[in-house]
Amino acid sequence: GKAEVVKHGRDVAIFGLGNMFEVAEEAAKKLEEKGISVALINPRWIKPIDAGTLEFFARSVEIVCTIEDHVLHNGFGCAVMEHLHSQMINTPVVRIGWPDQFVEHGTIPILRKKHGITADALVEKVLPLLQSKTRNRSSVA
C-alpha cells in the first residue's frame, strides 16, 4: 500500500502512525514555527512498508522521525531503520514510542508525557540533530 503524503518539506520528515498522526501534526507546527521545513506523512500501516515513499523522503531530508503508539522494540521505527540500512541510506532516524518495559497505570496524557511520546518531546529530540547538521555544513564551507 501507499502512504499518504500530507505535506512536503526539506529538513525533517515525520511519519506519524495511527493515532499518533495528530501528535505528528502538532510537532510539525512547532518545528515550522522555528523555521524548519517539515514533511508530514501518514504511513497508514506498518506492513508492507511503503519503500518508495520512505526512500524518497530519507534521501531528501536531514532527519526522518517516526512516532507510534507501540513499543519501540521491533516496531514501525525499527522497520524504517532496517529498510533504510538495507538500501544504504544513512539518514538519521529519531523514533518516538513506548519503552520496552513495564509501563505503570495512569491516564494516557500523563503516561505519554512521562515517556516522551509528545510533540514537545519530538521537537526536543530533533532540534539538536538539525542544529549539529547545520553547524557541520557551515564549518565545511
Secondary structure by P-SEA (a helix, b strand, c coil): cccccccccccbbbbccccaaaaaaaaaaaaaaabbbbbbbccccccccaaaaaaaaaacccbbbbbccccccccaaaaaaaaaaaaccccbbbbbcccccccccccaaaaaaaacccaaaaaaacaaaaaaaaaaaaaac
